[in-house]
Amino acid sequence: MNARPHHHIDTPLREIWIRESLQAGELVNIVMEEAKTPFVFILWNDMIFNAEDVSHHLFLRLEERQDLCATPQLYNAHGVEIPSLSMPVFPPNDIFRVIRTSGQNVEEPKTFMPLDFCGVYNRPRFLNLGGYDTSITTEYWQKVEFGLRAAMWGEKIVLNPSLSVSYADSLPVDDESINDSTSRFALKTLSVRMSKKGAYLPRTQLFWLWGEENWIATFKEIRQWVMQNRFRFKSDAELVVDGWQSYQSNNIKN
């Protein structure tokens, strides 16, 4: 009788106890700092996935292509596919929005941001990008800022259709309302301009903070951040959105 060989896998489990309620982005940042592996799969406790989907091939692809993150195809509790591709748009009479689509003509289409923060992240690239901005207190704008900053810095996020994740219960609903988080997002991304000397934040963009507490100090802080990272910006937000529109028309089935 042939016995199945037993393979010992040394996978130490670490538990992180949080004393207070934190934003999802901050929790992801903590996990990335504490992890010791080059790739980290972020899931929430209301999600179900097939462990066989997370193969060695997935990590090899991420390493070879140097993608920032591979996001899964999402399903609701009844197994119905949820639109899991995201793309940025400048809609009429609005500042900036992210829409969700489904269907693709390419094997691993690029997507704008990890929905619900879920995905397999390239940990070194995530840390090099700076992670999620925890000073942005609304999780929706936290994700949007991460996605747009990543695109403006030349990073790539892809959807891996073979990686499927289902919600065990109701779907989360994003708060997309305009608030103080929107202002910080806009100043770090939408307001950034490009020049031969790198990216910069014009003083004329100060209007985003008018009426907010400590608005002058906040503007100076963000302006200094843009200056420090001026050579990391590869394009401005308008070029990113224009490029996405072209990509959408050529690769994604409507």
C-alpha positions in Angstrom: 0.0 0.0 0.0 1.5 3.3 -1.1 1.3 6.0 1.6 0.9 9.6 0.6 4.2 11.5 1.5 3.9 14.1 4.2 5.6 17.4 3.6 6.3 19.7 6.5 5.7 23.3 5.6 7.2 25.8 8.0 4.6 28.6 8.0 4.7 30.4 11.4 1.4 32.1 12.3 1.5 35.5 13.9 -1.4 37.1 15.6 -1.6 40.9 15.9 -3.9 42.2 18.6 -5.3 45.7 18.0 -6.6 47.6 21.0 -8.6 50.1 19.1 -10.7 50.3 15.9 -8.5 51.2 13.0 -9.2 52.0 9.3 -8.8 49.1 6.9 -5.9 50.9 5.2 -4.1 51.2 8.5 -4.6 47.5 9.2 -3.2 46.6 5.8 -0.2 48.8 6.5 0.5 47.1 9.8 0.3 43.7 8.3 2.7 44.7 5.5 5.2 46.0 8.1 4.9 42.8 10.2 5.0 40.3 7.4 8.2 38.5 6.4 7.2 37.2 3.0 7.6 39.0 -0.4 3.8 38.6 -1.1 0.9 39.1 1.2 -2.8 38.1 0.5 -5.2 40.5 2.2 -8.6 39.0 3.0 -11.3 39.9 5.5 -13.1 37.5 7.9 -16.3 37.7 5.8 -14.6 36.4 2.7 -14.2 32.8 1.4 -11.6 31.6 -1.1 -10.2 28.4 -2.5 -6.7 27.9 -1.3 -5.9 26.0 -4.5 -6.3 29.3 -6.4 -3.3 30.7 -4.6 -0.6 28.8 -6.5 3.1 29.2 -6.9 2.4 30.3 -10.4 0.5 33.3 -9.2 3.5 34.5 -7.2 5.9 33.8 -10.1 3.7 35.9 -12.3 3.7 38.8 -9.8 7.4 38.6 -9.4 8.1 38.4 -13.2 5.8 41.2 -14.1 6.6 43.3 -11.0 2.9 44.1 -10.5 2.0 46.0 -7.3 -1.1 43.8 -6.7 -3.2 41.0 -8.2 -6.9 41.5 -7.2 -9.4 38.6 -7.2 -12.7 38.1 -9.1 -15.3 38.8 -6.5 -18.6 36.9 -6.0 -21.6 37.5 -3.7 -22.9 35.0 -1.1 -25.0 33.3 -3.8 -22.1 32.8 -6.2 -23.0 35.6 -8.6 -20.1 37.4 -10.1 -19.6 41.0 -8.9 -18.0 43.5 -11.3 -14.4 43.5 -10.1 -12.6 45.7 -12.6 -12.3 49.3 -11.6 -11.3 52.3 -13.7 -11.0 56.1 -13.1 -13.1 58.7 -14.8 -13.7 62.4 -14.8 -17.5 62.6 -15.0 -19.4 65.8 -15.9 -20.0 68.1 -13.0 -17.9 65.9 -10.6 -14.3 65.9 -9.6 -13.3 62.2 -10.0 -15.0 58.9 -9.7 -14.2 55.2 -10.0 -16.5 52.9 -11.9 -16.7 49.1 -11.8 -17.0 46.9 -14.9 -16.7 43.2 -15.8 -15.6 41.2 -18.8 -12.2 41.4 -20.4 -10.4 40.5 -23.6 -7.0 40.0 -22.0 -5.8 37.3 -19.6 -5.0 39.6 -16.6 -6.5 43.1 -17.3 -5.2 46.0 -15.3 -7.5 47.5 -12.7 -7.4 50.8 -10.9 -7.5 49.8 -7.2 -8.0 46.8 -4.9 -11.7 46.6 -4.2 -12.3 46.3 -0.4 -8.5 46.3 -0.1 -8.4 42.7 -1.1 -5.6 41.2 -3.2 -2.2 39.6 -3.3 0.3 42.4 -2.8 3.9 42.6 -3.7 5.1 43.6 -0.3 8.3 45.5 -1.2 6.6 47.5 -3.9 3.7 48.3 -1.5 6.1 49.6 1.1 8.1 51.5 -1.5 4.9 53.2 -2.6 4.2 54.2 1.0 1.1 52.1 1.6 -2.3 53.5 2.3 -2.5 57.1 3.5 -3.9 56.8 7.0 -4.4 60.6 7.3 -7.3 60.0 4.8 -10.1 58.9 7.2 -12.7 57.7 4.6 -11.8 54.2 3.4 -13.3 54.9 -0.1 -11.0 57.9 -0.7 -8.2 56.0 1.0 -8.4 53.3 -1.7 -8.9 55.8 -4.5 -5.8 57.8 -3.5 -3.8 54.6 -3.3 -4.9 53.6 -6.8 -4.3 56.9 -8.4 -0.9 57.5 -6.7 0.2 54.0 -7.8 -0.8 54.8 -11.4 0.8 58.2 -11.3 4.0 56.6 -10.0 4.1 54.0 -12.7 2.8 51.0 -10.7 0.4 48.4 -12.1 -2.5 46.6 -10.4 -4.1 43.6 -12.3 -7.2 41.5 -11.9 -6.5 37.7 -11.8 -9.7 36.0 -12.9 -8.5 32.6 -11.7 -8.3 34.0 -8.1 -11.8 34.0 -6.8 -13.1 35.3 -3.5 -16.7 35.2 -2.3 -18.5 37.2 0.4 -20.1 35.1 3.1 -22.7 37.8 3.9 -23.9 41.1 2.5 -21.6 43.3 0.3 -19.8 46.3 1.8 -21.0 49.7 0.6 -18.5 52.5 0.1 -19.1 56.0 1.4 -18.3 58.1 -1.7 -19.5 61.4 -0.3 -17.3 64.5 -0.6 -15.6 65.3 2.7 -12.2 66.4 4.2 -10.7 63.1 2.9 -11.6 64.2 -0.6 -9.5 67.4 -0.3 -6.4 65.5 0.8 -6.8 63.0 -2.0 -7.2 65.8 -4.5 -4.1 67.7 -3.4 -1.9 64.6 -3.4 -3.1 63.5 -6.9 -5.5 65.6 -9.0 -3.8 68.9 -8.2 -0.2 67.7 -9.0 1.3 69.2 -12.1 4.3 68.0 -14.1 7.3 70.0 -15.2 10.9 69.4 -16.4 12.0 69.7 -12.8 9.5 67.0 -11.6 6.1 67.2 -10.1 4.8 70.1 -8.0 1.7 71.3 -6.3 0.7 74.9 -7.4 -0.4 77.4 -4.7 -3.5 78.0 -6.7 -4.8 74.6 -5.5 -5.1 75.9 -1.9 -8.8 76.3 -2.5 -9.4 72.6 -1.8 -8.8 73.4 1.9 -10.6 76.7 2.4 -12.8 76.5 5.5 -11.0 73.5 6.9 -9.2 73.5 10.2 -5.4 74.1 10.0 -5.8 74.4 6.2 -2.5 76.4 5.7 -0.4 73.9 7.6 -2.1 71.0 5.8 -1.4 72.5 2.4 2.3 73.1 3.3 2.6 69.5 4.5 1.2 68.0 1.3 3.1 70.5 -0.9 6.3 69.4 0.9 5.4 65.7 0.3 4.9 66.3 -3.4 8.3 68.1 -3.5 10.0 65.2 -1.8 8.5 62.7 -4.2 8.6 64.9 -7.3 10.8 62.5 -9.4 8.6 59.5 -8.6 5.6 60.9 -10.5 5.6 59.6 -14.0 2.4 61.3 -15.2 -0.4 63.5 -13.9 -4.0 62.4 -13.1 -5.4 63.6 -16.5 -2.9 61.5 -18.4 -3.7 58.5 -16.2 -7.4 58.8 -16.9 -6.9 59.4 -20.6 -4.7 56.3 -20.8 -7.4 54.3 -19.0 -10.0 55.3 -21.4 -7.9 54.1 -24.3 -7.1 50.9 -22.5 -10.8 50.3 -21.8 -11.9 50.8 -25.4 -9.2 48.4 -26.7 -9.3 45.6 -24.1 -12.5 45.5 -22.0 -15.8 44.1 -23.3 -18.7 46.4 -22.5 
